[in-house]
Amino acid sequence: MFQRLKIPKLIRWIFSTGIIFLLLMIALRLCLFFFFDKQGNHFTDIFPALFLGLRYDLKMISILLMFMLIFGSIPYIHPFNSSRGKGIWLIIIGLASFIFIFFYSVDFAHYSYLSQRLNASVLNYLADTSISMNMVWQTYPVIKIIILLIVGTWFIRFLVVTSYLKIKKNPYLTTKRNTLISYVASFLLFAFFIFGRIGQFNLRWSDAFELGSDYKANLALNPFQTFFSSLKFRHSGYDQTKVLNSIPVLNPYFGFTATDTSMLFERDISPKKNSSVNKPNVIVVICESFSAYKSSMFGNPLNTTPFFNEMSRNGIFFERCFTPTYGTARGVWAIVTGIPDVEEIASTTSSRNPKAVDQHSIINDFEGYNKLYFLGGSASWANIRGLLDNNIRGLRLYEQDSYNAPKIDVWGISDKNLFLEANMVLKKQTAPFFAVIQTADNHRPYTIPEEDRQAFHKITVPQDSLTKFGFESNDEMNAFRYTDFGYRTFIEAAQKEKYFNNTIFLFVGDHGIPGNAGDMFPKSWTDQRLTAEHVPLLIYAPGILQSRRISSLCSQLDVLPTLAGLCNISYRNTTFGRDILDSTYGDAKALSFIFDPDQQYVGLVKGDFLFRKQLKTGKEEIVSVKNNQPVDGSAENDATKKEMKSITESIFETAKYLLFHNKKKK
């Protein structure tokens, strides 16, 4: 066809190259759909996502084709009129082929890991290169991936070079008029595809979230679009005027005493009267990837956490606890400081920011307590060491080299051994203690130690059942079950020690896992990714506390104030956490703030609704978290949306301020 139209060879080769890359991108998008969790979507449900994905692919491909058009037209490096140009362009095509395969390889691994397309947060792992490389080596078939990169690069380059050679052999049938028309038409066509639509604004990555679910948005996007778009979104700092305007909005919910002159968010909390509790020990267990919908406490038929479920019946169990954001480092930050980690650069965290490392923590108000922190690996990860050592007075930090147990993988010793090693230290304490145990096994590479293979029995579940009930593989499901084995081992060991009867245990997930919650929760929990932040929160203290199940909303931010209240101590609260067992804490004031740095939205769960706002586009939505009914535009719902928007924006702006204005007193 191109010959009959007398199209120049360069233009024919450019279009041929574009078609090759487009077909590959379409095929890879279909692979993403067919080989990963479909989250309840059928093929007919995803046609809008596939069409939008085609537009994104054309956008990215057209950037390459525009580059080829502009620079290929230069006589000195023209691929058909200059032997030097031919060599240069074959190198460029080889490089483009490698970048293409590399991006998609990392993208598929990233999606398998986080159920998100590749974005700038992947650069986060470069901050801990050694640990990240070890995890990649132990989790993924690195040698096969390298072979794939080599073979894939060769294959794409082979297709493009074959096309080049075929076009080069054909007669050069063209005229100056046809050449000019072809170049202008190609330029305009590529420019249109790059812009992406007819209208004032170009096609953006955030348009994918108009599809109504995060799964469809991720399916529509490609790794080039998501990576480079998120890389550019690097706003930081806070707006002081907005912070001042937030104070009266937040006061009814948090009891701030801040004014437009002080901007201090301090509240001095006195002990509860007539409490029979006398300096109980505290153990906080931060549970890696403890996603609520995957657990037994919420009726998952795979019954992955029967022991924890039994503990929940004998403790105070909060069934609607949300983490402020996704990621372990951000979760630890929220628990220790009481501030949501709203660092907007997706590739980093506040724990890595030297300007934010000085933070007040309520842990310091546990006067007379020994402070201990246990983790199976290294505290150098994500600069957690700086956050802990710099801000918790007298802290004794135990890491992988502190234990007798051997390392089993990149995350250090096994969780079971971490619990047993911690128990050995805790039983020797002669003063009340505040201890934190941070687990890691429920994480790739999902290692089950050989020493536990007899006591812990792995099971195999059909793939359709795994997918239906929220798991990607039997390895993931068994790792989740192994966490329950670790909790049981720990509690059974602790029950034999003197400290047990005067100890308050608090278990909370560091974050959830995005995925398909199926029929276990309303559809919004899957479509709007609430599964990524919904975690169990359990306060377990047999003999001290009466058991109950609480449906009020709460957050990781509430952990330390609640424990301080239970221990009947005075404390200075300077951030967002609240004592969720205080009688003044009612459902009307209960809320959970959520920030997603990868998807770039802020949100709030309050009552029966989730409100969220896209930061880049300003798009707002409100959905039900109680049922699958759409939220109509009634006056009452509009008022609720307006209120939730105001609270969300106020928390977000105030949190940005507090990251740099929550310094501990010397």
Phi, psi and omega in degrees: 000315181298325179294314181299326179277359180058048179275137180301152182301318181301315181294319179298318180291321179299313181293322178298317178297317179298319180295320179299310181293323180295315180297322178294320181292321176297315180298319181290327176294320177294325176297320179300320180289314188280332187255357176240170180304124181277354178051043174083003182267138173265167184300323180292340181283341191256007181303317177299324179292321179293320180293315178295323177299323177300320179293320177296319180296317178298325178298310182292317180296322183294333175296316176296315183293325176295320176299315179296322181294313185290308185279333177290341180280347179288121186307322184296329181236027177295127187293339182253339184256356183220127178295325176296318180297320179302313180298319180296317184288329176292328174292316180299317180295322177297318178295317179297322179296317179295315180299319180300308181295320180298312181299316182288326177296312179294322180299314181294321177295319179296318180292321177298326184280313190239359185058035177223147175290160181305131177215182187296343180295343178296334178293344177302325184287342178289340179289337178233062191303315184297311180296317182296317180294321177296318179296317179299316181297320183278344185258318188249153176284081190300318181299316179296323179294320178297318177298319178299318179299317182292310182294318180297318178298315179298318184295313181294316179298322178300315180298315183291319179293320176301317177299318180299311183296322179295317180292322182297328182284336183286151179301145181274082184265100179198169176228166179299321180295314179296323179297313180297313180299318182297317181293316181294315180296319179295317179300314181294321180295315180294321178297322179295314180295324178294318177291321169095346181194166173267117183157186185286323185250146182282169177290124184240161180299327183290343177297337180297334183279000171286347183288348173098350176210147181293330179296312180295325177297314179295325179292323182289324185286161172238163188295332178290316180298312185289321183293306186287332176291315180289333179295326182283337188274086187229051175285147179214171180088189183216164179254112185299322179298319178294324178296315179298319179290340181281336186304307180294335178289320186270338182309315181297337184263331186238349179068035178297148173252009180297147177232178181287356177253324184273317187052033174256131186253035184278141170224126176269117185256126180270159179296154175289144182281152173058034178275138179270354182281132182233097177045062175290155172290157179230132173232116176258122177254115176269112191266117182298127173050040185276076185283129189298315187291345178273353189261170180286335186295343182243020172084018177297123185299341179284349174049060186281337185229062183296324181290315178297325178298319178293320175299321181297327178288339182252013179225192175262111186249125179260115187271351180233063176258135179233143172278147181295334180204183184254137177122142184295312182300320179290327178292315177299318178302313182298318181293314186287322187258334186081012179244132172297135178282092183261027172302117190279345176284114187298336186272007180215181180221163181296332179296339180266358184267112181303331181287343184249007189285342180269107186222139171284140176226138179296342177305325181293341179281353174278071184289142182083001179262141167284135181252125182225145179224125182242129168216150188284339181251218183257137178282357176290337178304127176058020182058031177297329178301316180297317179299316185283305184296326185284340190236347180248110185295134175069020183291136170255115186257124180251126181234189187303328181275359180272351190249161173278333182294145182280154172293143177249337178198196184300334183271007175097218182282164181291157179298322179300314179291328176299315178297317182292321178294319178297318180299322179297324178285316186293324183290346179267356183289136180255358177233163175304148182227151171242111184239144174239131176241119183253116184272170183209349188294332181282061191199146174307138015268021175057051184282129170251113184300145179302324184294343182254003186295334179276318180285324178254121184257115175290148177236162178239130182239139178304147185300323181295325177289320177302311182297317182297326186250025164096011182243148181275325186206167175293329177298314179297315182296319180290327175295323177295318177295326181294329175300319179295322175300319179294317178299317181297315179301319181293309183296319179296325177288318182294326181299339181274354185256157183295330185289342190301312187290347177240038183232137173258118176263132174235123178250131177212142178287145175285332175186167174267196178230124178296138181171187186272110178276359176056225181269004182288335180221163174303157187300331182298333180295330176272308187294322180260013170065027175296337177299337181286341183240350183278120183225156173288145171228119184231130170252117189238114180206074180303134181091343178250317186239144175278141183285146174192159177247126187245131183259000178294148178291143176206182189211163170306328182299338185272356188300305186291316177300322180294317178294321178297321177295318179295327181272000173061045180245157172280143178208159178253115180260125184240003184226220192261348185292153178221155175283103187281359172259000177290138184296339180280352180271099182252171181300329182296332181257358182284134180199162176223121179273142181226135176230129179243104183289336180282313180274350177060059171219156171245151183205175181209131170259124181210128182062234182261012190230155167243125171252139172212153184228129176284122186291324186281322184256341184082002180297135182239150175209153174225130183227161179277137172254006181260324181209186182262014180282137176294150179272114183282172183268038179293162180299322180294316180291325176296320178294320178297316179298318180296318179295314182294324177298315181297316179295316181301308182295326180291316178296317182300311183290320180293323178297320178298323177291314185293333177307330183245003182224041177234041187288143178289151176280136183285000000 
